[in-house]
Amino acid sequence: MTDPRPTPHPPPDLIGVTGAPGNVGTPLVRELLRRGARVRVLARRPEVARQALADVAAQVEFAPLTFGERPTYARALQGLDRLFVLRPPQLSRVTRDLVPALDVALGAGVRHFALLSLQGADRLTVTPHAQLEAYLRGTGADWTFLRPGFFLQNLSTTHLPELRRGELAVPAGQGRTSFVDVRDVAEAAAVVLTEAGHAGRAYELTGPQALTYGELAEVFSGALGRPVRYTNPSPLAFFRLLRARGVPPAQILVMEAIYATARFGLAAHVSQDLPQLLGRPARTAQDFAHDLPALLQGDTP
């Protein structure tokens, strides 16, 4: 006799997300939920993450995890099938601060890691991103590397004080950068975490055009209706500027390395990986600039 009861389907994989709340982590959680995924946010302060995701918090698990604090690892990582890994910008010693957590994740059964890396990480072998890529290649687990270009949103978050003064103050010289919108990066991460066929792949995620910072300042000026000037400080002046704001030296040095790629002409490549992953064109700098007036007032577009 045939059993009339329907065969139960196993629940979807549980996906862990680091970096929420944040430029990438927050939209990634929303996109994963839109795709029907089960999500656990791993955050240093889960209550802050819950507040940032208040409208969808009932659909999300939250667990405390702080890279560098081993007692937080086991419970946060238990039961995960896939993990989105975002290196906190203030942590540059990945062997000490991140790799032990990823070791615990492997032991807990994580089968697929999606790493937010860096455009050119395959060439910039001294960066923390390249070190994490090398580690994950050697684990035996599935991995996907997302190598984005420079985030447009960095200019309205990390560099917000200068931008509010009408300045783009970064040491990028006259090199071109294929700026990318984090909303596109988050959507691409959701694709590789929820669809098959992305294991062992590295994707270069860029916008559709490569601009100098001077050209980008002109785009911002038009969107804001007031001048935005690219000041192009020296690396030393940039270091002093951010130290005066309390940014940790290690974080500034990583930023200096990223801006050096633009200064030396290494950040201009425009890739088709992002539109191929998303099935649509990537957002432009002009699309992002449309939201700038609200962003500079502290609102969400």
N, C-alpha and C positions, 0 to 999 in steps of 0.2 A: 504494500500500500504506500502511495506517495504521501509524504508529510505535507499537509496543506499550509503549514506555517512558512512564512517567507524566511529565506536564509539571511541572517543578520550580516550586515556589512561591517567590517572592522572600522573603528574610528580613524579619521585621517591622522597622519603623523603629527606629533606635537613638535612645534617649531619654537626654538628659543631665540629671542631677539635681544641683543645687547645694543646699547646706544640710544635707548629711549628713556626719557624724552630727549630729543635731539633733532638736528636737521634731517638726518636720514631715518633714524629709528622710528620717529613718530609717524611719518607717512607710510613707512614700511608696515607697521602694525596694522594700520587702516587698510592697506592694500591686501595684506594677507587675509584679514577678516572678510574683505569683499570677495575673496576667492574661496571662502569656506574653510580656511585653515584653522586649526587649533593653535593658539599662541600663548606662550609664556614670556612675559617681559622680565628680563634679568637686570636689575637696576641697583645702584648704590643706595638710592633712596626711593624705594617702591612707592611711597605715598606721594612723592612729587610726580612720578610717572603716572600714577593713577589719576591725579588731578589733571595732568596734561591730556589724558585720554578719557576724560570724564564721560563723554557721550557714548563710548564703547567699552568702558571699564568692566561692565558686567559680563562681557564676552571674553575677557582676557584673564589669564592667571598672572599673578605678580609674585616675584620672589627676590629676596635681597641677594645681591652678588656684588662684591667689590674685588676687582683684580688686585692681587697683592695680599689679600687677606684670605688665607687658605680655609679657615673654618666656614666661610660662606659658600664654598664650592659644591660640596656633595649634595646637599638638599636642593640647591637651585638647579643643578644639572641632571638630577635623577629623572629618568623617564623621557628625556628628549630624544627625538629621532634625528633632527636637523638643527643646526645652530648658525645663526648669523653673527659673525665676529666683527666688531668694530673696535679698533684700538683707541682708548681714551687719549686725546692729544697730549696730555701731560705725562704719559708713560712712554718713555723712549727705550727703557731696558726691558725688552720683551721677553728675553730668556728668564729673567727674574720675576717679572710681574704678570705676564700673560701665559707663557707656555705651561706652567704648572696647572693652571685652570683648564687649559685645553687637554692636558693629560688626563685630568679627572673626567672631563667630558667624554673622552675616548673610552675610559674604563666604565663609564655609566651607560655606554651604548650608542652614543651619537655616531651616525653613519655618514653624514654629509655635512661639511662645513662650507659656508659661503663667506668668504673673506672680503671685506671692503679694503682694497689695496690702494694702489696709486698708479696713475699713468706713468709708464716707463720704469716700473718696479723691476722689470727684468734686466734693465741696464743700471739702475741706481741701487746697486747691491748693498750699499752701506745703510740704506734706510731701514727703519723698523718694519715697514711693510714687506720689504724683500726678505727680511729675516723670518717673518711669519709665513710667507709663502714657502720658503725652504723647509721650515718645520713641517708644515702641513703636507708637503709632497712626500715626506718621509714617514708619515703615520700609517699608511696603508688604508686610510679611510678615503671616501670620495671627497673631492674638494672642487670648488669653483672660485676663481679669482675675479673680482670686479675691480677694474683699474680705471677709475674715473679721472677726468681732467679736473681742473680747478673748479670748486663749487662757487657758483654765483652767489649763493646764500652766505658764504663766508664774508662777503663784503657788507652784508647787512646784519651780521652778528659779531664775528670776531673784530671786524674793522668798523663797527657801527659808530664809535665816537668820532673817528676821522670823517666818515661819510656824512654825518650830520653837520660837520663843519664845511662840507662841500669839497672834500679831498678824497682821492684814492691814494693812500700813502703806503705803497708796497715797493720793494726793491726789485722790480722785474725788468728794468731797462726798457728797451724798445722791442723786445721779443713779443711774438704773438702767442696767444693762449686759446685753446679750444674749450672755452668755458662751458660748463654743464650745469643743468638745473637739478638740484637734489631730488625733486619730485620724480624726475625721470630715473635717477639712480635707484630710488626706493622701489619704483615699479619694476625695474629690471631685476632687483634682488628678489622681489616676490615671484617673478617668473622663474628664476633658476631654483628657488626653494620649493616651488609647487608643481613644476613640470619636469618630465623626464628629459634626458638627453644632454644635460649640462655638466655632468661630472667630468673632471679632468680638462675643463676648458677655462681659458682666461679671456675675458672680454674687456676691450678698451672702450670706455664710455665717455664720449665727448658730445659737445653740441655740434650744430651744423656749420659753424663758421669759426675761424681763428681771428681774433682781434688783438690789437695792442691795447694796453691799458689806457692809452690816450684816446683811442677810438671808443673804448667802452665808456670813458668819462663823457664823451660827446653823446652817447646813447642815453646815459643817465641824466645829463643836463636837459635833454629834450623831454624826458619823461617827467622830471621834477619842475621844469619851468624856471630853473635857476642854474647858475654855473656850477659844475663839478670839475675840479682840476686834478690832473694826475701829477703828483709831486715827485715821484721817482726818487725816494731817499736812498742814500747809500746803505749797504748792509749794516754798517755800524750805527748810523742814525736810526735805522729801523729797529735795531736791537734796543737802543736806548729809549725809543718811543714806547715800545711794548713793556720794557722793564718798569718804566715810570707808571704804567697802568697795572703793574703787579703780575704780569704774565711770567710763568716760570721760565728760567733760562733754557732748559732742555726743550720746552715746547717751542720757544722762539727759534732755536737752532734748526729744528725740523722744518719750521716754516721757511727759514732762510734757504734751506736746501730745495724746498719746493719752488720758491720764487727763482732760485738760480736756474732751474730747468727752463723757465720762461726766458730769463736773461740770456741764456746760451742757445736759444732757439730749439729747445727739445720738447716744448709743450704745444707745438702748433699743429700736430697731426690731427686731422679730422677723420674719425673712424665711422664706419657704417654699422658697427656692432649694435649700437643702441637702437636705431630704427628697426633693425632686423629682429631684435628681441621684443620690441614693443609693438611692432606691426604698424607703426605710424612715425612721422618725423619727430625728431627731438625738439624740445622747446629752444627758442632762440634767446639771445640776450635781450632783445626787444620785448619778448614775452615776459621775461623776468622784470624788466624795467617798468612795465605797466603796473606792477604791484608795489613799486618802491615808495610812493607817497604814503601808503598805509603802513608799510614796514617801518619807515623812519619815524612814524608817530607811535610805534609800539603796538599797532593793531595787526591782526591776522587777515590777509587778503581773502 
